[in-house]
Amino acid sequence: MDFNFSDEQRQFGDALRRWAQNEYGFEVRQHIVASPSGVSDAAWASLVELGMTALPVPEQQGGFSGSAVDMFVVMQEMGRALVVEPYFSTVLGARFLVLGGGHEDALARVAGGELKLACALGERQSRYDMRDILTMAQADDGGYVLNGSKSVVIHGAEAGALIVSARTSSSQRRAEGISLFLVPADAPGLGIVGYRTIDGQRAANVTLNDVRVPAASLVGAQHKAWELIDAALDYGAALLCAEGLGAMQAIFDATLEYLKTRTQFGVPIGKFQALQHRMADMYIHLEQARSMALLAAVRAESANAQERRHAVSAAKYRVGQAMKFVGQQAVQLHGGMGVTNELPAAHHFKRLSMIELTLGDSDHHLQRFIAQGVQAEAV
């Protein structure tokens, strides 16, 4: 399998990295995080101008029909720069719309940067089981009425529309009977309370009280959204692996530079063999995670659902282990200053910790991998 990126992919990544270095440095990012909105309209406009919002959208809706591997390159740079704008949530929402079919106008607005999306799937009792849904959608007068609540909706308060999962039939934890709806953020009865998370990102709790939506808001087939949800979340998990890889590379590079410049007993501490061994272990974890994350990106859009699930869950587990090891080692090697907010490494470590917990932690994906049976080619 060829893991080399194309010239176009490298150019996309280089353009995003240059923008981050020139316009989205650490101090700029800290100022954005501390602002009342927690995001920057100027930064979002730059991402739109660079074509990042158009990349995952089909050409028919004004996008570039970018693959998961194309998105891998972008998400690496997002992780490296610790971008806090609602890019991942919008890309994931667009994936739901692409898989569900229809909603061409919404996808066109995503491509043009006019519409930001969020995915309201999880509930207080569900943890990582997105089949565990109490929110109900009842057919009424040619449309639907939604009632329920959603928790920790990433960038829910910044979105112009939400992808909401609800039960249209069957009981609480069954895969059957789940439907998806595209709900405008200004719909009457929709309550959104936003807050900042420990990694500087934004999330929200969402309540739906007799929220009325037309039949056209349905994403995919009624009662049969589970396979769509499963496929879209695997796509999202693969992108999170790529983002984690970028953040790990940044914290690894910063730690290596610190060991070269910090002196003790008259020599750089990087000269000490014990610390060299720890850096070597970090590098091994990083490279193993890179291989698994790339494989997940290649198979994230596979028509073979079992192949997709195996690759993504294996990657989320391995990348999760690497993020924990690399992050902890980096903080320890920086000493006490490794946990201060003045140092980028601390913020990378926080983001790595949150990526590990998003769309299933390592334990969840290990169990998911095992539950499907180990294929002969499994890693």
GIRA-V953890 format. One record per pair of residues at least 24 apart in sequence whose C-alpha atoms are under 10 Angstrom apart, sorted by the first residue. I is the first residue (numbers start at 1). J is the second residue. Records with the same first field share a line. If there is no record, write none. Layout:
# GIRA-V953890
I->J / J
This chain:
# GIRA-V953890
1->295 / 298
3->69 / 291 / 294 / 295 / 298
5->69 / 70 / 73
6->70
8->70
9->66 / 69 / 70 / 71 / 72 / 73 / 74
10->70 / 73 / 74
11->73
12->50 / 51 / 52 / 55 / 70 / 71 / 73 / 74 / 77
13->70 / 71 / 72 / 73 / 74 / 75 / 76 / 77 / 78
14->73 / 74 / 77
15->50 / 74 / 77
16->46 / 47 / 50 / 51 / 52 / 73 / 74 / 75 / 76 / 77 / 78 / 81
17->74 / 76 / 77 / 78 / 80 / 81
18->77
19->43 / 46 / 47 / 50 / 81
20->46 / 77 / 78 / 80 / 81 / 82 / 83
21->81
24->81 / 82 / 83
25->81 / 82 / 83
26->81 / 82 / 83 / 342 / 343 / 344 / 347
27->342 / 344
29->81 / 82 / 83 / 84 / 200
30->82 / 84 / 200 / 341 / 342 / 344 / 347
32->83 / 84 / 85 / 200
33->83 / 84 / 85 / 196 / 199 / 200 / 201 / 202
34->196 / 200
37->157 / 158 / 194 / 195 / 196 / 202
38->84 / 85 / 158 / 195 / 196 / 200 / 201 / 202
39->83 / 84 / 85 / 86 / 155 / 158 / 200 / 201 / 202
40->83 / 84 / 85 / 86
41->85
43->83 / 84 / 85
44->83 / 84 / 85 / 86 / 87 / 113
45->112 / 113 / 114
46->113
47->85 / 87 / 113
48->110 / 111 / 112 / 113 / 114
49->112 / 113
51->111 / 112 / 113
52->87 / 91 / 111 / 112 / 113
53->87 / 88 / 90 / 91 / 94 / 107 / 108 / 109 / 110 / 111 / 112 / 113 / 114 / 115 / 116
54->91 / 107 / 108 / 109 / 110 / 111 / 112 / 113
55->91 / 111
56->90 / 91 / 92 / 94 / 95 / 98 / 107 / 110 / 111
57->91 / 94 / 95 / 97 / 98 / 104 / 107 / 108 / 109 / 110 / 111 / 112
58->94 / 98 / 104 / 107 / 108 / 111
59->108 / 111
60->104 / 107 / 108
61->103 / 104 / 105 / 106 / 107 / 108 / 109 / 110 / 111 / 112
62->104 / 107 / 108 / 109 / 110 / 111 / 112
63->107 / 108 / 110 / 111 / 112
64->111
67->297 / 298 / 300 / 301
68->235 / 236 / 238 / 239 / 294 / 296 / 297 / 298 / 299 / 300 / 301
69->238 / 239 / 242 / 293 / 294 / 295 / 296 / 297 / 298 / 299 / 300 / 301
70->297 / 298
71->238 / 239 / 242 / 243 / 297
72->238 / 239 / 240 / 241 / 242 / 243 / 245 / 246 / 293 / 294 / 296 / 297 / 298
73->239 / 242 / 243 / 246 / 294 / 297
74->239 / 242 / 243 / 246
75->238 / 239 / 240 / 241 / 242 / 243 / 244 / 245 / 246 / 247
76->239 / 240 / 241 / 242 / 243 / 244 / 245 / 246 / 247 / 248 / 249 / 250
77->242 / 243 / 244 / 245 / 246 / 247 / 249 / 250
78->242 / 243 / 244 / 246 / 247
79->240 / 241 / 242 / 243 / 244 / 245 / 246 / 247 / 248 / 249 / 250 / 348 / 351 / 352 / 355
80->243 / 244 / 245 / 246 / 247 / 248 / 249 / 250 / 251 / 348
81->243 / 246 / 247 / 250 / 344 / 348
82->199 / 200 / 201 / 243 / 244 / 246 / 247 / 250 / 344 / 347 / 348 / 351
83->200 / 201
84->155 / 199 / 200 / 201 / 202
85->116 / 155 / 158 / 201 / 202
86->116 / 117 / 118 / 154 / 155 / 156 / 157 / 158 / 159 / 201 / 202 / 203
87->113 / 116 / 117 / 118 / 155
88->116 / 117 / 118 / 154 / 155 / 236 / 239 / 240 / 243
89->116 / 117 / 118 / 119 / 153 / 154 / 155 / 156 / 158 / 159 / 162 / 236
90->115 / 116 / 117 / 118 / 119 / 154 / 155 / 159 / 160 / 161 / 162
91->116 / 117 / 118 / 235 / 236 / 239
92->117 / 118 / 119 / 163 / 232 / 233 / 235 / 236 / 237 / 239
93->117 / 118 / 119 / 120 / 161 / 162 / 163 / 164 / 182 / 232 / 233 / 236
94->118 / 119 / 163 / 232
95->228 / 229 / 231 / 232 / 233 / 235 / 236
96->163 / 180 / 182 / 219 / 220 / 225 / 228 / 229 / 231 / 232 / 233 / 235
97->163 / 180 / 181 / 182 / 218 / 219 / 220 / 228 / 232
98->219 / 220 / 228 / 232
99->219 / 220 / 227 / 228 / 229 / 231 / 232
100->180 / 218 / 219 / 220 / 221 / 225 / 228 / 229 / 232
101->218 / 219 / 220 / 221
102->216 / 217 / 218 / 219 / 220
103->182 / 216 / 217 / 218 / 219
106->161 / 182
114->160
115->158 / 159 / 160 / 161
116->155 / 156 / 158 / 159 / 160 / 161 / 162
117->154 / 155 / 156 / 157 / 158 / 159 / 160 / 161 / 162 / 163 / 182 / 183 / 184 / 185
118->153 / 154 / 155 / 156 / 157 / 158 / 159 / 160 / 161 / 162 / 163 / 164 / 182 / 185 / 203 / 204
119->150 / 152 / 153 / 154 / 155 / 156 / 159 / 161 / 162 / 163 / 164 / 165 / 182
120->149 / 150 / 151 / 152 / 153 / 154 / 155 / 156 / 161 / 162 / 163 / 164 / 165 / 166 / 180 / 181 / 183 / 204 / 205 / 206
121->149 / 150 / 151 / 152 / 153 / 162 / 163 / 164 / 165 / 166 / 180 / 229
122->149 / 150 / 151 / 152 / 153 / 164 / 165 / 205 / 359
123->148 / 149 / 150 / 151 / 152 / 153 / 205 / 206
124->149 / 150 / 151 / 152 / 205
125->150 / 151
126->150 / 151 / 172 / 173
127->151 / 359 / 360
128->357 / 358 / 359 / 360 / 361 / 364 / 365
129->173 / 359 / 360 / 364
130->165 / 173 / 174 / 175 / 178 / 226 / 229 / 230 / 233 / 359
131->165 / 166 / 167 / 171 / 172 / 173 / 174 / 175 / 176 / 177 / 178 / 226 / 229 / 230
132->166 / 167 / 171 / 172 / 173 / 174 / 175 / 178
133->165 / 166 / 167 / 171 / 172 / 173 / 174 / 175 / 178
134->165 / 166 / 167 / 171 / 172 / 173
135->164 / 165 / 166 / 167 / 168 / 172 / 178 / 207 / 208
136->165 / 166 / 167 / 168 / 169 / 172 / 178 / 179 / 208 / 210
137->165 / 166 / 167 / 168 / 169 / 178 / 179 / 180 / 181 / 210 / 211 / 212 / 213
138->166 / 167 / 168 / 169 / 210 / 212
139->168 / 212 / 213 / 214 / 215
140->212 / 213 / 214 / 215
141->212 / 214 / 215
142->213 / 214 / 215 / 216
143->212 / 213 / 214 / 215 / 216 / 217 / 218
144->168 / 181 / 210 / 211 / 212 / 213 / 214 / 215 / 216 / 217 / 218
145->208 / 209 / 210 / 211 / 212 / 213 / 214
146->181 / 183 / 189 / 190 / 207 / 208 / 209 / 210 / 211 / 212 / 213
147->189 / 190 / 207 / 208 / 209 / 210 / 211 / 212
148->190 / 206 / 207 / 208 / 209 / 210 / 211
149->190 / 191 / 192 / 205 / 206 / 207 / 208 / 209
150->192 / 204 / 205 / 206 / 207 / 208
151->193 / 203 / 204 / 205 / 206 / 207
152->193 / 194 / 195 / 197 / 202 / 203 / 204 / 205 / 206
153->192 / 193 / 194 / 202 / 203 / 204 / 205 / 206
154->194 / 195 / 196 / 197 / 201 / 202 / 203 / 204 / 205 / 358
155->194 / 195 / 196 / 201 / 202 / 203 / 204 / 205
156->185 / 192 / 193 / 194 / 195 / 202 / 203 / 204 / 205 / 206
157->185 / 191 / 192 / 193 / 194 / 195 / 202 / 203 / 204 / 205 / 206
158->185 / 192 / 194 / 202 / 203 / 204
159->184 / 185 / 186
160->184 / 185 / 186
161->185 / 186 / 187
162->206
163->217 / 218 / 219
164->206 / 208 / 218 / 219
165->219 / 225 / 226 / 229
166->223 / 225
167->222 / 223 / 225
168->222 / 223 / 224
169->222 / 223 / 224
170->223
174->226
175->223 / 224 / 225 / 226 / 227
176->222 / 223 / 224 / 225 / 226 / 227
177->222 / 223 / 224 / 225 / 226
178->221 / 222 / 223 / 224 / 225 / 226 / 227 / 229
179->218 / 219 / 220 / 221 / 222 / 223 / 224 / 225 / 226 / 228 / 229
180->217 / 218 / 219 / 220 / 221 / 222 / 223 / 224 / 225 / 226 / 228 / 229
181->213 / 214 / 215 / 216 / 217 / 218 / 219 / 220 / 222 / 225
182->213 / 214 / 216 / 217 / 218 / 219
183->211 / 212 / 213 / 214 / 217 / 218
184->213 / 217
187->211 / 212 / 213
188->212 / 213
197->350 / 351 / 354
198->347 / 350 / 351 / 353 / 354
199->346 / 347 / 348 / 349 / 350 / 351 / 352 / 353 / 354 / 355
200->347 / 350 / 351
201->351 / 354
227->305
230->305 / 309
231->300 / 301 / 302 / 303 / 305 / 308 / 309
232->300 / 301
233->300 / 312 / 359 / 360
234->296 / 297 / 299 / 300 / 301 / 305 / 308 / 309 / 310 / 311 / 312 / 313 / 316 / 359
235->296 / 297 / 299 / 300 / 301 / 302 / 308 / 309 / 312
236->297 / 300 / 312 / 358 / 359
237->293 / 296 / 297 / 300 / 312 / 313 / 315 / 316 / 355 / 356 / 358 / 359 / 360
238->292 / 293 / 294 / 295 / 296 / 297 / 298 / 299 / 300 / 301 / 308 / 311 / 312 / 313 / 315 / 316 / 359
239->293 / 294 / 296 / 297 / 300 / 312 / 316
240->293 / 316 / 319 / 352 / 355 / 356 / 358 / 359
241->289 / 290 / 292 / 293 / 294 / 296 / 297 / 312 / 315 / 316 / 317 / 318 / 319 / 320 / 323 / 352 / 355 / 356
242->289 / 290 / 292 / 293 / 294 / 296 / 297 / 315 / 316 / 319
243->293 / 351 / 352 / 355
244->289 / 290 / 293 / 316 / 319 / 320 / 322 / 323 / 348 / 349 / 351 / 352 / 353 / 354 / 355 / 356
245->286 / 287 / 289 / 290 / 293 / 294 / 319 / 320 / 322 / 323 / 352
246->286 / 290 / 348 / 352
247->323 / 327 / 345 / 347 / 348 / 349 / 351 / 352
248->282 / 283 / 285 / 286 / 289 / 290 / 319 / 322 / 323 / 324 / 325 / 326 / 327 / 330 / 345 / 348 / 349 / 351 / 352
249->282 / 283 / 286 / 287 / 290 / 326 / 348
250->344 / 345 / 348
251->326 / 327 / 329 / 330 / 331 / 344 / 345 / 346 / 347 / 348 / 349 / 352
252->279 / 282 / 283 / 286 / 326 / 327 / 329 / 330 / 345
253->330 / 345
254->330 / 334 / 343 / 344 / 345
255->279 / 326 / 329 / 330 / 331 / 332 / 333 / 334 / 338 / 345
256->330 / 333 / 334
258->330 / 333 / 334
259->333 / 334
262->334
269->333
270->333
275->329 / 333
278->326 / 329 / 330 / 333
279->326 / 329 / 330 / 333
281->325 / 326 / 329
282->322 / 323 / 325 / 326 / 327 / 328 / 329 / 330
283->322 / 326
284->322 / 326
285->318 / 319 / 321 / 322 / 323 / 324 / 325 / 326
286->318 / 319 / 321 / 322 / 323 / 325 / 326
287->319 / 322
288->315 / 318 / 319 / 322
289->315 / 316 / 317 / 318 / 319 / 320 / 321 / 322 / 323
290->315 / 318 / 319 / 322
291->315 / 318 / 319
292->316 / 317 / 318 / 319 / 379
293->318 / 319
306->369 / 372 / 373 / 375
307->372 / 375 / 377 / 378
309->365 / 368 / 369 / 372
310->365 / 366 / 368 / 369 / 370 / 371 / 372 / 373 / 374 / 375 / 377 / 378 / 379
311->369 / 378 / 379
312->365 / 369
313->360 / 361 / 362 / 363 / 364 / 365 / 366 / 367 / 368 / 369 / 370
314->362 / 365 / 366 / 368 / 369 / 370 / 378 / 379
315->362 / 365 / 366 / 379
316->355 / 356 / 358 / 359 / 360 / 361 / 362 / 363 / 364 / 365 / 366
317->356 / 360 / 361 / 362 / 363 / 364 / 365 / 366 / 367 / 369
318->362 / 365 / 366
319->352 / 355 / 356 / 362
320->352 / 353 / 355 / 356 / 357 / 360 / 361 / 362 / 363 / 365
321->356 / 361 / 362 / 363
322->352 / 356
323->348 / 349 / 351 / 352 / 353 / 355 / 356
324->349 / 352 / 353 / 356
326->352
327->351 / 352 / 353
